[in-house]
């Protein structure tokens, strides 16, 4: 696993395969790290590496990546990391694939630099369905509790501000329905079906986006051909 240092942030990432790049944002909520792919419904690292240059990363303060915590941290902070990593790797244009929290991560990069994203796969994206905010607050707090001892200088007000910046917002948390409705990027939406990954969010993304395909049944990877579906989609939209 390689590392990329950016100011006081250290991002760990790994590369597999060759060809047109695919940047992966793993599931795991605030603990999003490359290792989470190994125990998911399917492993895009293994499935995509024969066809693409696959980059899997640990998000800041997850896995082996580290970073300071400030009250201004939020989705834009992660997007800064993602764009900086692409720059570091010399990647001008890429595919994106995000599971869980990776859905908003994908849309954050698309919002910031749409010209750099050829296509994106959103796998059971998280989102605010109007009744699940406390689940995400609790998830954030559980992650933060694991960091508090190593970061005694971070105040409770700072943690609360960071949490609100992340999860006290509507829809996809970091982008609006209007942004999705104007999204120029082809999207493949693998539907969610639980409180953390609401079906309604997946359906709304697919309804709003001008060039989106919704896949309702995909979690049985062998039976449903998930890997083949994703590979075909990404190959179709590879420049």
C-alpha positions as CSV (number, residue, x, y, z in Angstrom):
1,X,0.0,0.0,0.0
2,X,1.3,3.4,-1.0
3,X,0.9,6.7,0.8
4,X,0.3,10.3,-0.2
5,X,1.2,13.1,2.1
6,X,-0.8,16.3,1.8
7,X,0.0,19.0,4.4
8,X,-0.9,17.2,7.8
9,X,-2.9,14.5,6.1
10,X,-1.5,11.1,5.1
11,X,-3.7,9.1,2.7
12,X,-3.0,5.4,2.2
13,X,-4.0,3.8,-1.1
14,X,-3.4,0.8,-3.2
15,X,-3.3,0.2,-7.0
16,X,-4.2,-2.9,-9.0
17,X,-4.4,-3.6,-12.7
18,X,-3.8,-1.2,-15.6
19,X,-5.7,0.8,-18.1
20,X,-8.3,3.5,-17.7
21,X,-8.5,4.4,-13.9
22,X,-11.3,3.7,-11.5
23,X,-11.1,5.4,-8.1
24,X,-13.0,3.4,-5.4
25,X,-14.6,4.9,-2.3
26,X,-15.3,2.0,0.0
27,X,-18.3,1.4,2.3
28,X,-17.9,1.6,6.1
29,X,-19.3,5.0,6.9
30,X,-16.7,7.2,8.5
31,X,-14.5,4.1,8.7
32,X,-14.4,3.8,4.9
33,X,-11.2,1.9,4.0
34,X,-10.1,-0.3,1.1
35,X,-10.2,-3.4,3.3
36,X,-14.0,-3.2,3.6
37,X,-14.3,-4.3,-0.1
38,X,-13.1,-7.8,0.9
39,X,-16.2,-8.6,2.9
40,X,-18.9,-6.9,0.8
41,X,-21.5,-8.2,-1.6
42,X,-18.8,-8.3,-4.3
43,X,-15.2,-7.1,-4.5
44,X,-14.7,-4.4,-7.2
45,X,-11.0,-4.5,-6.6
46,X,-10.8,-8.1,-7.8
47,X,-13.6,-7.7,-10.4
48,X,-12.3,-4.6,-12.1
49,X,-8.5,-5.0,-11.9
50,X,-8.4,-7.3,-15.0
51,X,-9.9,-4.5,-17.0
52,X,-8.9,-1.2,-15.4
53,X,-6.3,0.6,-13.2
54,X,-8.1,0.4,-9.9
55,X,-7.2,2.7,-7.0
56,X,-8.6,1.8,-3.6
57,X,-8.1,4.3,-0.7
58,X,-8.5,4.6,3.0
59,X,-10.4,7.9,3.8
60,X,-8.8,10.3,6.3
61,X,-8.8,8.9,9.9
62,X,-10.0,5.5,8.6
63,X,-7.9,2.4,7.9
64,X,-4.3,3.6,7.8
65,X,-5.0,7.2,6.8
66,X,-4.6,10.0,9.3
67,X,-5.5,13.7,9.4
68,X,-6.3,16.5,11.9
69,X,-9.8,17.3,12.9
70,X,-11.3,20.8,12.7
71,X,-14.7,22.3,13.2
72,X,-14.9,23.2,9.5
73,X,-14.4,19.6,8.3
74,X,-17.1,18.2,6.1
75,X,-17.8,16.7,2.7
76,X,-15.6,19.3,1.0
77,X,-12.6,18.2,3.0
78,X,-13.0,14.7,1.6
79,X,-13.5,16.0,-1.9
80,X,-10.2,18.0,-1.5
81,X,-8.5,14.7,-0.6
82,X,-9.9,12.9,-3.6
83,X,-9.0,15.6,-6.1
84,X,-5.5,15.9,-4.6
85,X,-5.0,12.2,-4.8
86,X,-6.0,12.2,-8.5
87,X,-3.5,15.1,-9.1
88,X,-0.8,13.2,-7.2
89,X,-1.4,10.1,-9.4
90,X,-1.4,12.2,-12.6
91,X,-5.0,11.2,-13.4
92,X,-6.9,13.8,-15.5
93,X,-10.0,11.7,-16.0
94,X,-11.3,8.7,-14.2
95,X,-14.3,6.5,-13.4
96,X,-15.6,6.5,-9.9
97,X,-17.2,3.7,-7.9
98,X,-18.5,4.4,-4.4
99,X,-20.3,2.1,-1.9
100,X,-22.4,3.4,1.0
101,X,-20.8,6.7,2.0
102,X,-19.0,6.5,-1.3
103,X,-22.2,7.6,-3.1
104,X,-21.9,11.2,-1.8
105,X,-18.1,11.1,-2.2
106,X,-18.7,10.3,-6.0
107,X,-21.1,13.2,-6.3
108,X,-18.8,15.5,-4.5
109,X,-16.1,14.9,-7.1
110,X,-18.6,15.3,-9.9
111,X,-19.8,18.6,-8.5
112,X,-16.3,19.9,-8.1
113,X,-14.7,18.6,-11.3
114,X,-17.3,17.1,-13.7
115,X,-14.9,17.2,-16.6
116,X,-12.6,14.7,-14.7
117,X,-15.3,12.0,-14.3
118,X,-16.2,9.7,-17.2
119,X,-18.8,7.7,-15.4
120,X,-19.7,6.7,-11.8
121,X,-21.2,3.7,-10.0
122,X,-23.2,4.5,-6.9
123,X,-23.6,1.3,-4.8
124,X,-26.4,1.6,-2.2
125,X,-25.7,5.2,-1.5
126,X,-26.4,6.6,2.0
127,X,-28.8,9.5,2.2
128,X,-31.3,11.3,4.4
129,X,-34.8,9.8,3.9
130,X,-36.3,12.1,6.6
131,X,-36.2,9.5,9.4
132,X,-32.6,8.2,9.7
133,X,-30.6,11.2,10.8
134,X,-30.0,9.8,14.3
135,X,-28.5,6.5,12.8
136,X,-25.8,8.6,11.1
137,X,-25.2,10.7,14.2
138,X,-24.7,7.5,16.2
139,X,-22.4,6.1,13.5
140,X,-20.3,9.3,13.5
141,X,-20.1,9.3,17.3
142,X,-19.0,5.6,17.4
143,X,-16.2,6.5,14.9
144,X,-15.2,9.6,16.8
145,X,-15.1,7.8,20.1
146,X,-12.3,5.6,18.7
147,X,-10.3,8.7,17.9
148,X,-10.8,10.9,21.0
149,X,-8.1,9.3,23.1
150,X,-5.5,10.0,20.4
151,X,-6.8,13.5,19.8
152,X,-7.4,15.0,23.3
153,X,-7.0,18.6,21.9
154,X,-10.2,18.2,19.8
155,X,-13.1,19.8,21.7
156,X,-16.6,18.4,21.9
157,X,-17.8,21.5,20.1
158,X,-15.4,20.7,17.2
159,X,-16.7,17.1,17.0
160,X,-20.3,18.3,17.0
161,X,-19.7,20.8,14.3
162,X,-17.9,18.2,12.1
163,X,-20.8,15.8,12.7
164,X,-23.4,18.4,11.7
165,X,-21.4,19.4,8.6
166,X,-21.6,15.7,7.5
167,X,-25.1,14.5,8.4
168,X,-27.4,17.4,9.4
169,X,-28.4,18.0,5.8
170,X,-31.0,16.7,3.4
171,X,-30.9,14.2,0.5
172,X,-27.3,13.1,-0.3
173,X,-25.8,15.4,2.4
174,X,-23.3,17.1,0.1
175,X,-25.2,17.8,-3.1
176,X,-28.7,19.0,-3.9
177,X,-31.4,17.3,-6.0
178,X,-30.8,20.2,-8.5
179,X,-27.2,19.2,-8.9
180,X,-28.1,15.6,-9.6
181,X,-30.8,16.7,-12.1
182,X,-28.1,18.7,-13.9
183,X,-25.4,16.0,-13.6
184,X,-23.7,15.4,-17.0
185,X,-22.1,12.1,-15.8
186,X,-23.4,8.7,-16.7
187,X,-24.5,7.0,-13.5
188,X,-25.1,3.3,-12.6
189,X,-27.2,3.2,-9.4
190,X,-27.1,-0.1,-7.5
191,X,-30.2,0.2,-5.3
192,X,-30.0,0.3,-1.5
193,X,-32.7,-1.3,0.7
194,X,-32.1,-0.6,4.4
195,X,-32.2,2.4,6.8
196,X,-28.6,3.4,6.1
197,X,-28.9,3.0,2.4
198,X,-32.6,3.9,1.7
199,X,-34.3,2.6,-1.4
200,X,-35.9,6.0,-1.8
201,X,-32.5,7.7,-2.2
202,X,-31.4,5.3,-4.9
203,X,-34.6,5.7,-6.8
204,X,-34.5,9.5,-6.5
205,X,-31.0,9.7,-7.9
206,X,-32.0,7.5,-10.8
207,X,-35.1,9.5,-11.4
208,X,-33.3,12.9,-11.3
209,X,-30.1,12.2,-13.2
210,X,-30.3,12.7,-17.0
211,X,-28.2,9.6,-17.7
212,X,-28.7,7.1,-15.0
213,X,-29.6,3.4,-14.9
214,X,-31.1,1.8,-11.8
215,X,-30.2,-1.8,-10.9
216,X,-32.7,-3.1,-8.3
217,X,-31.3,-6.6,-7.8
218,X,-27.5,-6.9,-7.5
219,X,-26.5,-8.2,-4.1
220,X,-26.2,-11.8,-5.1
221,X,-23.2,-11.1,-7.3
222,X,-22.9,-14.5,-9.0
223,X,-26.6,-14.9,-9.7
224,X,-27.2,-11.3,-10.7
225,X,-24.1,-10.7,-12.7
226,X,-23.1,-7.5,-10.8
227,X,-19.5,-7.6,-11.7
228,X,-20.3,-8.1,-15.4
229,X,-22.9,-5.3,-15.3
230,X,-20.4,-2.8,-13.8
231,X,-17.6,-3.8,-16.1
232,X,-19.8,-3.4,-19.2
233,X,-21.1,0.0,-18.0
234,X,-17.6,1.3,-17.3
235,X,-16.2,0.0,-20.5
236,X,-19.0,1.6,-22.5
237,X,-18.2,5.0,-21.0
238,X,-14.4,4.7,-21.1
239,X,-13.1,7.5,-23.4
